[in-house]
């Protein structure tokens, strides 16, 4: 069975080896996708983010079928909030407060966890991160290098914050990234579209972008 694939993407074709590629699903947590969570508490319309759940689910199922290495990330903080910088607390003052899904953006709470449709299974990495980028204060780089991973397919929320930050961090560390355009979302569609352009501009300065159907088609 072939392990080498070429996908139609922007700004040009993306080549990857299935055994050296990971699917990274960023922060598909109830706190960002459901009413009453961190995202809505900041005044956002979560219907703009939870709409991608079925698309991410399709990509996740295909990755599992193909035996791809899978990583789920969750943004959140320690229950004592000792890892929340004062500057972040000032701009997101509801961190740690009680909400309809437990304490907002706190590890171990119902709202902090990944939605049921995308629930990780045994063998998949669940990476808790205190910041926006998935490499910041985590062992993600070690995990990827130990697995021989060279390429990342990136999905999740929000496109202009945690997704884009993670792709930029990965780019600086030598990983090739493809953002799955329709498997990512922002609360403002313009932020989403701008982020796609930022990633693939100037010959793919940070990486590639493509709709998930392009990946699903070649993986067949």
C-alpha positions in Angstrom: 0.0 0.0 0.0 1.4 3.4 -1.0 2.5 5.7 1.8 3.4 8.7 -0.4 0.7 11.1 -1.4 0.4 14.4 -3.3 -2.5 16.8 -2.5 -3.7 19.7 -4.5 -3.2 22.7 -2.2 -2.3 26.4 -2.1 0.2 27.8 -3.1 1.2 24.5 -4.8 1.0 20.7 -4.3 1.7 19.3 -0.8 3.6 16.0 -0.6 3.6 13.8 2.4 4.5 10.4 3.7 1.6 8.8 5.7 4.0 7.3 8.2 5.7 10.6 8.8 2.5 12.7 9.1 0.4 13.5 12.1 -3.2 14.9 12.3 -3.2 17.7 14.9 -6.7 18.7 16.1 -6.5 22.0 18.0 -8.8 22.8 20.9 -12.1 21.2 19.8 -13.3 21.7 23.4 -16.7 22.4 24.7 -15.4 25.7 26.1 -14.8 27.0 22.6 -17.7 25.3 20.8 -20.7 25.3 23.1 -22.9 28.0 24.6 -21.7 29.1 28.1 -18.0 28.3 27.5 -15.0 30.6 27.2 -15.6 31.5 23.6 -19.2 32.7 24.1 -18.3 34.4 27.4 -16.0 36.6 25.4 -18.9 37.7 23.3 -18.5 35.3 20.4 -21.0 33.4 18.3 -20.1 29.7 18.9 -22.2 28.6 16.0 -19.4 29.8 13.8 -17.0 27.3 15.4 -19.1 24.2 16.2 -20.3 24.0 12.6 -17.0 22.3 11.7 -17.4 19.3 14.0 -18.7 16.9 11.3 -15.9 17.9 8.9 -13.2 17.3 11.6 -14.9 14.1 12.5 -14.6 12.8 8.9 -11.0 13.7 8.8 -10.4 12.0 12.2 -12.1 8.8 11.1 -10.0 8.7 7.9 -6.8 9.3 9.8 -7.8 6.4 12.2 -8.6 4.2 9.3 -5.1 4.8 7.8 -3.3 4.4 11.0 -2.1 8.0 11.1 -0.5 9.4 14.3 -3.2 11.7 15.9 -2.8 14.5 18.5 -5.6 16.4 20.2 -4.8 19.6 22.1 -6.7 21.3 24.9 -6.1 24.9 26.1 -6.7 25.2 29.8 -5.2 25.9 33.2 -4.4 24.4 36.5 -7.3 24.5 39.0 -5.3 26.9 41.2 -4.8 29.2 38.2 -1.1 29.5 39.0 -0.2 29.2 35.3 -2.5 32.0 34.2 -0.4 35.1 33.4 -2.1 38.3 34.9 -2.1 39.8 31.4 -4.2 36.8 30.0 -6.5 37.0 33.0 -7.1 40.7 32.4 -8.1 40.1 28.8 -10.1 36.9 29.5 -11.4 37.7 33.0 -13.7 34.7 33.2 -11.0 32.1 33.4 -11.6 30.0 36.4 -15.1 31.3 37.1 -18.1 29.0 37.4 -20.1 28.5 34.2 -22.7 26.0 33.0 -20.0 23.5 32.1 -17.9 23.9 35.2 -15.0 26.3 35.9 -14.2 28.0 32.6 -11.0 26.9 30.8 -9.8 24.8 33.8 -8.3 21.4 33.3 -10.6 18.5 34.5 -13.8 20.5 34.0 -16.5 19.3 31.6 -16.1 22.4 29.5 -12.4 21.9 29.1 -12.7 18.5 27.5 -13.1 17.6 23.8 -16.5 17.3 22.4 -18.0 13.8 22.3 -18.0 13.5 18.5 -14.2 13.8 18.5 -13.4 12.0 21.7 -9.8 10.6 21.6 -9.3 6.9 21.7 -6.5 4.8 23.1 -3.2 5.5 21.4 -4.0 9.1 20.5 -2.1 11.8 22.3 -4.1 14.4 24.3 -1.9 17.4 24.9 -2.8 20.0 27.5 -1.4 23.4 26.8 -1.6 26.7 28.8 -1.2 29.0 25.9 -2.3 29.5 22.3 0.5 27.6 20.5 0.7 23.8 21.0 4.5 23.9 21.4 4.5 26.5 24.2 5.3 24.8 27.5 4.5 21.3 26.2 6.5 18.3 25.0 4.9 18.3 21.5 8.2 18.8 19.7 9.7 15.8 21.5 6.6 13.7 20.8 6.7 14.5 17.1 10.5 13.9 16.7 10.4 10.7 18.7 7.7 9.4 16.3 9.7 10.5 13.2 6.9 13.0 12.2 7.8 15.5 9.5 4.4 16.8 8.3 1.3 18.0 10.1 -2.3 18.2 8.9 -3.8 20.8 11.2 -7.5 21.2 12.0 -9.4 23.0 14.8 -10.2 26.3 16.4 -9.7 29.1 16.2 -8.0 29.6 12.9 -6.5 33.0 13.6 -5.4 32.3 17.1 -4.4 28.7 18.3 -4.3 27.1 14.8 -2.2 29.8 13.2 0.0 30.1 16.2 0.7 26.4 16.2 1.5 26.4 12.5 3.9 29.3 12.9 5.6 27.5 15.8 5.8 24.3 13.8 7.3 26.1 10.8 10.1 27.5 12.9 10.9 23.9 14.1 11.1 22.5 10.6 7.8 20.8 10.2 5.8 21.0 7.0 2.2 22.0 7.8 -1.1 21.9 5.8 -4.1 23.7 7.3 -7.4 22.0 6.5 -9.4 25.0 5.5 -12.9 23.7 6.1 -11.8 21.8 9.3 -10.8 25.0 10.9 -13.0 28.0 12.0 -12.9 31.4 13.7 -15.7 33.3 15.3 -15.4 35.9 12.6 -15.3 34.4 9.0 -13.0 37.2 7.9 -10.4 36.2 10.5 -10.6 32.7 9.1 -10.1 33.8 5.5 -7.3 36.2 6.3 -5.5 33.4 8.2 -5.7 31.1 5.2 -4.0 33.7 3.1 -1.4 34.5 5.8 -0.4 30.8 5.9 0.0 30.2 2.1 1.1 33.5 0.9 4.6 34.2 -0.5 5.1 30.7 -1.7 3.8 29.1 1.4 5.8 31.1 4.0 4.2 29.2 6.9 2.7 26.2 5.0 0.0 25.0 2.8 -3.8 25.2 2.9 -6.5 23.0 1.3 -10.0 21.8 1.8 -10.2 18.5 3.7 -11.9 16.8 0.7 -8.6 17.0 -1.2 -6.9 14.9 1.5 -9.9 12.5 1.8 -9.8 12.0 -1.9 -6.2 11.0 -2.1 -6.4 8.8 1.0 -9.4 7.2 -0.7 
